[in-house]
Amino acid sequence: MAKKRYQRGSFSESNGVFYTLYYEDVQLPDGSLTSRRVRHVIGRADTMSKRTARMEHDRLMATVNLKRGCVPTPIRGQTFMDAVTVWRKAIAPNLSPATVRQRESYLKTHILPKFKDSAPHAIDIPAIQQFATDLKNTLARKTIINVLGSIFAVLKYAEKCEMRVSKVGFKDLSLGAVSKTQRPFFTREQATAIVNTASEPYKTLFAVAWMTGCRAGEILALTTADLDFRRKVISITKSADDNTRQTRQPKTENSVATLPMPSALEIVLRNYLKHHWKSNPKGYLFPSKTGEYPRWRDNVVKYGLKPILRKLGIPDKNAGLHCFRHGLATELAERSVPVTVLQQQLRHADVRTTLKVYAHAIPQSQRDAMESIGAGSIGTNVPIRTATAA
């Protein structure tokens, strides 16, 4: 079938009813095709929102165009590849190297093979939804979200450049149920055992990780100038890149902060600086052997953390320095620390990220409540029996 002109249809509301107007192919008795105008009722305004009606309109038009073999024609100089090009030039240099590497990987592996020559306005809800559904065969849900986030970032800047784009967001998509798998984290007891078992400089490094909740790159980028013992604070102003080990800006603007230095951590840091720290040109708190760069995270985990976990009998699968951060977050959540305080300590840009910690942490008050219910309803001396047929 010859490809026909792409039609967007006409969405309208009249007398409290939403309509879609479009053309469809009709086969005549002699076998030839002709087009006829169709007026399709979507629903009533008192039973659905206008946004929902528009989404149904878009879904219907995608089906109609697919049957007609219609393909949107990109405006000259406005393919998705063109949008990626301007994004790379204007936005990518302002992002952290790790973020750029991740998005470039998604672009190369998943996005461009699918949408390279597509018109940005053709990457609509149905197209993105099908793309996300297809990715479920090979990728985890979180990875799919990151891939889609890369597409949305490019389209967002394309719109600012006055390219014609389709309005699509996560709220328009169905990505399936959220996985209940909990990220690995260290409990207070485990973190204490790890710190007490480790030798320097890992002992101090792990203590900083547990008592600040900083990200690995932020810890490795710390310098002695970031420690203020008079005010008992630690300044977080930079992060070490995992690949290059060069220091750069932290993950987000919210990541730049001054964090409290607990008294226990102050003692550990003073002892480390006095007896174990090696001076280096840039003043790194945890320098490499040459002192030219911060320590490399992979080596810290491989040679510093994992042997201790195995020695203590703590599961080491997927365990890394981030387990200290998640562990501290869980500990604070279980102590019913206000969400604003937890957000400030973890420096999440979006409070919804912080709320996820509360979602998987079980507060002690909840434990106490359930313990009291159990104690009052089931006696410890009552045997458990299986039911027998009458």
N, C-alpha and C positions, 0 to 999 in steps of 0.2 A: 504494500500500500504506500502510495506517495505521501510524504509528510506534509501536513497542512499547517496553516498559520495558527500559532499558539493563541488561544483565547483565555482571557482572565475572567470572563463572565461579568455579570452586573449584580451586585448585592444591593438589596433595597428593603425598606420597611414601609408598610402601608396598612393603616387601620389596625395597628398592633400585631401585624403578622410579618415575619421575615421571609423574603423571597430570593431566589437565585434565577437569573435569566441567562440563557446560553443557547448555543446552536448544537444540534446533534445530527448525526448521519442517519438517514432513513433509506432503506432499500425499497425501490419501486418494483412493481410486478415484473418488469422486463429485466430486472437484475441490476439496473443502474442505481447509483446513489444520488441523493439530494440532501440538502440541509433544511432543517426546520427549526423554528424558534421555540424554545421550551421555557415555560415558567414553572419552576419547582418550588413548592412550599417547604421551607425549612422548619418552621415552628412558630409558636406564639410568643410574644414579648413577655407575657405574664408567666411563662413556664421556663424560659431560658434567657440568659443574658445576651446582649448584643455581641460580646466577645465570643461566646460559645457559638452563636449563630454564624459569625464570620469564619470561625474555625471549621464548621461544617460546610460552609460555602467553599473554602479552600480545598477541603478534602474531596468534595463533589467535583470541583473543576479539575483536580488532578486526575480523577478517574475518567472524566470526559475526555481530557486531552490525551490520556494514555490510549484510550480506545481509538481516537482519531489519528494517532501517530504524530501528534503535535509536539514540537520541540521549541522552547523559547529561544529566540535569536538574541545573542549578546549584543549590547550596544558596542560600537567600535571602541576599542581601548578599555572595555569594561568586562572582561572575563574574570573569573575568580582568580586566575593566575595573575592578572593585572593587579587585583586587590592585594594579593600576597606580596607582590613586588613593592608596592608603595608602603605596605606594613613593614616589610623588612628594612626599608630605607629610613622610615621616620620613627617607628615605634621600637623595633627590636633593639637598637643600640641603647635604649634607656632601660632595658630590662636586665636582670641578672643573667650571667652566662648560663647558669644551670637552667633557668626558665627558657631561654632561647634554644638551648640544646634539646630540651624536651619537646618544644613546639615544632622545631625543625624536623625532629624524628617522626612526629605524628604526621606532619605535612608530607614528608617523603614516603612514608610507609602506607598511610591509610587515606589521607585527605586528597592530595593532588591526583593520585591515580583515578579517583572517583569524580572530582569536581573541577579539575584543572581548566577545562574548556567551557565550563558551564557559565551561564550568566548569573551574577550574584542574586538577581531577583528570582531566579529559577530554583535557588537553594531554599525552598520553602518548607513549611511544616511537614508535608508528606514525604518530601525528599530526605529531609534530615531524620525523620522517624524511621523510614525504611533503612537508611544508612546505619542508624544506631542499632536497629534490630539485627541487621546482618552482622554487625561487629560482635554481637553476643555469642556467636559461634566460636570466636577465638580469643576474646578479650574479657577481662574482669570488668565489673560494673564501674569501679572507680576509674579504671583506665579509659573506658568509654566516655565517662564524664569529662576527663581531661582532654580527650580528642575533640569532643564537641565544644569544650571551652576554647580550644585553639581556633576552631572555625568561627565561633561567635566573636572572638577578639579581632579577627581579620575583617569580618563583616561590619563590626562596630566602627572600625576606623574607615572602612570603605564608605560607609554612610556619611561620615564627617567630611569625606572628600567629595561629597555630592554624587556618589555612585548610587544607582538605583538598587536597593537591596530589599530582601524579604524580611519582615519582622518575625523572628523566631527566637525563642528562649527556652530554658529548661522547663518552665511552667507549661509550655505547650506540648511537651513530650511525655511519653510513657516509657520509663526505663526499667520497669519491673521492681520487685520488692527489694528493699535495702537489705544487704547481707547482715546477718546477726553476728558474724565472726568478729571477735574482739581483737583489737590490736594488742600485741604482746607488750607487757609493761612489768616493771619491777615493783614489788610491794616494799613497804618501808623496811620490813625485816630483811628482805633480799638485798636492797640497796645498801643497808648498813653492813651486812656481811660482805658484800662485794668491796666496799670502801676499806673495811678493816683488813681484808685479805690481800688487797692489792699493794704492790710496792710503788715507790715514786718513779716517774711523775704521775703514774696512773691513779694512785690513791687520791691525789689532789684534784686531778682532772675529773674523776668520777664524783668526788665530793661537790665540785662546782656544778656538775650536771644535775645531781640530785637536789641540791639546796637552792638552785636558781631556776631550773626547768628550761635552761637555754638550749637552743638548737646546737647540734654538733659544730657546724661551721662557725657559729658565734663564739663558742667556747675556744675553739682552736685559733681564732683570730684575736683573742684577748692579749693585751699587752700590760705590762706592769703599770703603765700610766692610766689604765682603765680602773685600777683599784684605788679607792679612796678610803683609807682606814680611819681617817678623822671623822668623816661623815658616815662611815660604814655603808658604803654603796659601791656598786659595780656598774660601770657605764657600758652599754651595748650599742656600739656605733658602726660595726662592720662585721663581715662574715668571710670565712675562707672558702674559696671555691674548691669543690671536691677534686676536680681534674687538674687545674693549674696551680692550686694552692695560693693563688694571688688573693689578696684581700680586696673586697668590694663592698658595696652597700648591702645592708641586710635584706631579708626577703621582702618586706613591705615597709612603708613609712612608719607604721605602728610598731615595727620591730625595734626601732631606735628608742631606747629608754634607759632610765637609771633604776636599777633594781636594788632592793635592800640586801645587805650582806649580814646574814645571821651570825651571831656571836660564835657559834660552833664552826662556821666556815671561816671566820676571821682567824681563829686559832690555827686551823689547818693551813691557810694561805701564808700566815706569818712564819710558821715552821718550815713550809716548803721554800719560801724565798730565802730564809736564813741558812738552810742546810742543804738544799737540793737543787735550787734553780741555777741554771747556767746563763750567764750574761750573753747577750747577742745584740747585734747592731740595731735591730728594730724593736727590741724589748719584748719579743713574744713571750708570753707566759709559759707556753708549751712549744718550744722551738724544735725543729728537726735537728739531726745530729750536727749538720753544718751551721745551723743557726740562721740560715738564709731564708727559710720558709717556716710556716707553722707545721706541726706534725700532720701527717696524712691520715684522714679518718679511717680508711680501710685498714691501715697498719695498727691503729689504736684498737680497733675491734678485733682484728685477727690475732695480734700478739699480746694485747693488754686485757681485753674483756673476755673473750671466749675461753681461754684457758682457765680463768677463774670460775666462770660459770660451770664448766665441766667439773672442776675440782669441788665446787659446792653442791653439785647435783641439780643445778638450775637449768631448765631447758634452754638450749642456745639457738634453736631454730628461729630464724628471722629476728634474732635479738641483736640490737645495736645500741648506740648511744641514745637514740630517741626513746628507748624504753625507760630511761630515767625521767625524761620529760613527761611521758604519759603516766608514769608511776606517780610523780609529784602531783600532776593534775588530778588523778584519781584519788590520791590521799587527801588533797584539799577539798575535793567534792564530797568525799565521805565524811569530812568534818563539817559539812554544811557551810563552808565559806561562801559568802555572797558572790554571785556570778560576776559582778563588776570587779571584785578583787581578783578573782581567778583570771578574768580576761586581761586585767592589767599585768598580772605576773607572767602569763603566757604570751601576752602581746598579740592576741588575735585581732586581725583587722575587722572581722565580722563576728558579732556576738553569737551567731548561729553555730560557728565552729566551737565556741566555748560550751554552748548548751549541749553539744554532742557528748561532752565529757560527763555531764550530769546524767545524760540518757543511759550511759552504760555503767556508771558508778552507782553502787547501792549505799545510800547514806546510812550511818549508824542508827539514826532515828527510825528508819524503815526496818532495819534488822531487829532493833529492840521491840518495835511494835509487833512484828511477826513472831518473835520469841515469846512475848507475853500471850499472844493468841494461842500459840502451840502449847505453852505450859498450862494454860487454863482449860484446854479442851481435850488433850490426849495425855493420859497418864503414862509415865515411863515404864510402869510395871504391867501394862496391858499388852499381851502378845498379839502379833499380827497374824491373822488367819486368812485363808482363802475361802471364798464362798463355796458352799456345797449345794448340789441340786436338791430341791425340795422333794 
